[in-house]
Amino acid sequence: MIKLGLIINPIAGMGGSVGLKGTDGVLEEAILRGASPKASSRCRSTLTELLAFRDKIKILTCSGEMGENLVHELGFDYSLIYSSLNNESTSSNDTTLACKSILNNEVDLLVFVGGDGTACNVCSIIGDSTLCIGVPAGVKIHSEVFAKNPKLAGELIKMYIEGKANFTKEVEVVDLDEDEYRKGNVHAKLYGYLNIPYEQRFIQAKKSATPLSDKEAQYTIAYEVTSNMEENIYYLIGPGSTTKIIMEVLGLKNTLIGIDLVLNKKLIQSDLTESDILNVLNMGKVNLVITPTGSQGYLLGRGNQQISYKVINKLGKENIKVVATKDKLISLKSEPLLVDVMDDETNKYLEGYFKVITGYREVTMYRVKS
């Protein structure tokens, strides 16, 4: 039997769709804004890949929404190794205490569900002593410990169970200061390292910054986008350094890590939530301008969770304008742009080729995959 540890951070990702750029310290505010838990459904996608291996797996997990409820529902053989201090509201302290129990029980592989903050909690206790794999469910996901999406996490675990994932790698765990992040200041800090079963096609790349040489290219993209903006059409401008330049060329204030609304080249609303965007889609024709994240290549599902599957299905992919410098596309080494909007049907709908604006009067066709 393979002993899998499982820790779900139930509140991970709840701040994303409501525009809070994270959940640390703002859970009550997220709930007031209408946020709902997402981590368990993300983990379900991972564990569903393992159903055929239930007779080979023993899951050591935590009480309630931290794992017990889901593995019981799916029919896995499991044991509880940690009970939450407060089943109504878990915290980072629960994650660290659960990790200590994981160490005491010597699992073969620890599967944790959350974001960079959860990865830091795991790293503080586990270090390089236990193999790990992260299932992405948080708002901030910069660390290389995470699979590209929950389904691929399941496939990687399956390979590990079958003895086909023999190569391990020590990868960086990084986190951002969420208070500064909400102010638009991106301060990434190396927190430590975790060991993972490594298969490049399953693991997301670590986030990279935009090189200074790209600045001129970003301005040519901005001039292309702004010169083609039509009257009486709403433009949702997504987060990122390239879209920031678009707002700069328009002479408008920008929310670097949020979604802004422009009409007739004037700022109508800043830092929209998922609910705000859905309301805008009832007001008239809307275009969405977005850029992928660094060398990770995520177009949707990382840092822009306000653009949910509900938004995409109402907006239509034909109204999505993708912008990226040539250097950013080259850095992907022919790998596709990725989408992970927490709904399999919408992810499939987004697959295919998109026009990517790479400069003034320059467009590249590029593949998008879930």
Long-range contacts (C-beta under 8 A, 24 or more apart in sequence): 1-56, 1-57, 1-58, 2-56, 2-57, 2-58, 2-108, 2-109, 2-160, 2-161, 3-58, 3-60, 3-105, 3-106, 3-107, 3-108, 3-109, 4-57, 4-58, 4-59, 4-60, 4-107, 4-108, 4-109, 4-110, 4-111, 4-157, 5-59, 5-60, 5-61, 5-81, 5-102, 5-105, 5-107, 5-109, 5-110, 5-111, 5-112, 5-130, 6-43, 6-59, 6-60, 6-61, 6-62, 6-67, 6-71, 6-110, 6-111, 6-112, 6-113, 7-61, 7-62, 7-66, 7-67, 7-95, 7-98, 7-99, 7-102, 7-110, 7-111, 7-112, 7-113, 7-118, 7-122, 8-39, 8-40, 8-43, 8-62, 8-65, 8-66, 8-67, 8-70, 8-112, 8-113, 8-114, 9-39, 9-66, 9-90, 9-95, 9-112, 9-113, 9-114, 9-115, 9-117, 9-118, 9-137, 9-138, 10-37, 10-39, 10-40, 10-64, 10-65, 10-66, 10-90, 11-37, 11-39, 11-89, 11-90, 12-38, 12-39, 12-113, 12-114, 12-115, 12-117, 12-118, 12-137, 12-138, 13-38, 13-39, 13-42, 13-114, 13-115, 13-137, 13-138, 13-139, 13-305, 14-38, 15-139, 16-138, 16-139, 16-305, 16-306, 17-273, 17-274, 17-305, 17-306, 17-308, 18-273, 18-274, 18-275, 18-306, 19-258, 19-259, 19-271, 19-272, 19-273, 19-274, 19-276, 19-306, 20-139, 20-182, 21-139, 21-140, 21-178, 21-181, 21-182, 21-257, 21-258, 22-115, 22-117, 22-138, 22-139, 22-140, 22-176, 22-178, 22-181, 22-182, 23-117, 23-138, 23-139, 24-92, 24-117, 24-178, 25-178, 25-179, 27-89, 33-273, 33-275, 34-275, 37-65, 38-137, 38-342, 39-65, 39-113, 39-114, 39-137, 40-65, 40-69, 40-70, 40-113, 41-342, 42-113, 42-135, 42-136, 42-137, 42-150, 42-342, 43-67, 43-70, 43-113, 43-135, 43-137, 43-150, 44-70, 44-74, 44-150, 45-149, 45-150, 45-151, 45-154, 45-344, 46-111, 46-113, 46-135, 46-150, 46-151, 46-153, 46-154, 46-157, 47-71, 47-74, 47-76, 47-154, 48-74, 48-154, 49-151, 49-153, 49-154, 49-155, 49-157, 49-158, 50-76, 50-154, 50-157, 50-158, 50-161, 51-75, 53-158, 53-161, 56-161, 57-161, 60-101, 60-102, 60-105, 60-107, 62-94, 62-98, 63-87, 65-90, 66-90, 66-94, 66-98, 81-105, 92-117, 92-118, 92-121, 95-121, 95-122, 96-121, 96-124, 96-125, 99-124, 99-125, 99-126, 100-125, 102-126, 102-130, 103-129, 103-130, 109-133, 109-157, 109-160, 109-197, 111-135, 111-153, 111-157, 113-137, 114-138, 115-139, 115-140, 115-141, 116-140, 116-141, 116-142, 116-143, 116-173, 116-174, 116-175, 116-176, 117-175, 117-178, 119-143, 119-145, 119-146, 119-173, 119-175, 119-191, 119-194, 120-173, 120-175, 120-191, 120-192, 122-173, 122-194, 123-173, 123-191, 123-192, 123-193, 123-194, 124-191, 124-192, 126-194, 127-192, 127-193, 127-194, 128-170, 128-193, 128-194, 128-195, 130-195, 131-160, 131-168, 131-195, 131-196, 131-197, 132-194, 132-195, 132-196, 133-157, 133-196, 133-197, 136-204, 136-302, 136-340, 139-303, 139-305, 140-175, 140-176, 140-178, 140-181, 140-303, 141-204, 141-302, 142-174, 142-175, 142-176, 142-188, 142-206, 142-207, 143-171, 143-172, 143-173, 143-174, 143-175, 143-206, 144-171, 144-172, 144-196, 144-203, 144-204, 144-205, 144-206, 145-171, 145-173, 145-194, 145-196, 146-203, 146-204, 147-202, 147-203, 147-204, 148-202, 148-203, 148-204, 148-338, 148-340, 149-301, 149-338, 149-340, 149-370, 151-344, 152-202, 153-202, 155-202, 156-197, 156-199, 156-202, 156-203, 159-197, 159-199, 160-197, 165-197, 165-198, 165-199, 167-197, 167-198, 167-199, 168-195, 168-196, 168-197, 168-198, 169-195, 169-196, 169-198, 170-194, 170-195, 171-195, 171-196, 171-198, 171-203, 171-206, 172-206, 174-206, 174-207, 181-257, 182-257, 184-255, 184-256, 184-257, 186-256, 186-257, 204-296, 204-298, 205-294, 205-295, 205-296, 205-297, 206-295, 206-296, 207-293, 207-294, 207-295, 207-296, 208-294, 208-295, 208-296, 208-331, 209-294, 210-241, 210-242, 210-294, 210-325, 210-328, 211-327, 213-327, 214-325, 214-327, 214-328, 215-245, 217-325, 217-326, 217-327, 217-358, 217-359, 218-242, 218-245, 218-325, 219-245, 219-249, 220-359, 220-360, 220-362, 221-245, 221-246, 221-323, 221-324, 221-325, 221-357, 221-358, 221-359, 221-360, 222-246, 222-248, 222-249, 223-249, 223-360, 224-357, 224-359, 224-360, 224-361, 224-362, 225-289, 225-321, 225-323, 225-357, 226-250, 226-265, 229-262, 229-265, 231-264, 232-263, 232-264, 232-284, 232-285, 233-263, 233-284, 233-285, 233-286, 233-287, 234-261, 234-262, 234-263, 234-268, 234-280, 234-283, 234-284, 234-285, 234-286, 234-287, 235-261, 235-262, 235-263, 235-286, 235-287, 235-288, 235-289, 236-260, 236-261, 236-262, 236-272, 236-277, 236-280, 236-286, 236-287, 236-288, 236-289, 236-307, 237-261, 237-262, 237-289, 238-288, 238-289, 238-290, 238-291, 238-304, 238-307, 239-303, 239-304, 240-290, 240-291, 240-293, 241-291, 242-291, 242-323, 242-324, 242-325, 242-328, 243-289, 243-290, 243-291, 243-323, 246-289, 246-323, 257-303, 258-306, 259-304, 259-306, 259-307, 272-306, 273-306, 274-305, 274-306, 274-307, 274-308, 274-310, 274-311, 276-306, 277-306, 277-307, 277-311, 278-310, 278-311, 278-314, 281-311, 281-314, 281-315, 285-319, 286-315, 286-319, 287-319, 287-320, 287-321, 288-315, 288-319, 288-320, 288-321, 289-321, 289-323, 290-320, 290-321, 290-322, 290-323, 291-322, 291-323, 291-324, 291-328, 292-322, 292-324, 292-328, 292-337, 294-328, 294-331, 295-331, 295-332, 296-338, 297-332, 297-335, 297-336, 297-337, 297-338, 298-337, 298-338, 298-339, 298-340, 299-337, 299-338, 299-339, 299-350, 299-354, 299-368, 300-339, 300-340, 300-341, 300-350, 301-338, 301-339, 301-340, 301-341, 301-342, 302-340, 307-341, 308-341, 308-342, 309-341, 309-342, 309-343, 309-345, 309-346, 309-347, 312-341, 312-346, 312-349, 312-350, 313-346, 313-349, 317-349, 317-350, 317-354, 320-354, 321-355, 321-357, 322-354, 322-355, 322-356, 322-357, 322-366, 323-356, 323-357, 323-358, 324-356, 324-357, 324-358, 324-366, 325-358, 325-359, 326-358, 326-359, 326-364, 329-356, 329-358, 329-364, 329-366, 336-366, 336-367, 336-368, 336-369, 337-366, 337-367, 337-368, 337-369, 338-368, 338-369, 338-370, 339-368, 339-369, 339-370, 340-370, 344-370
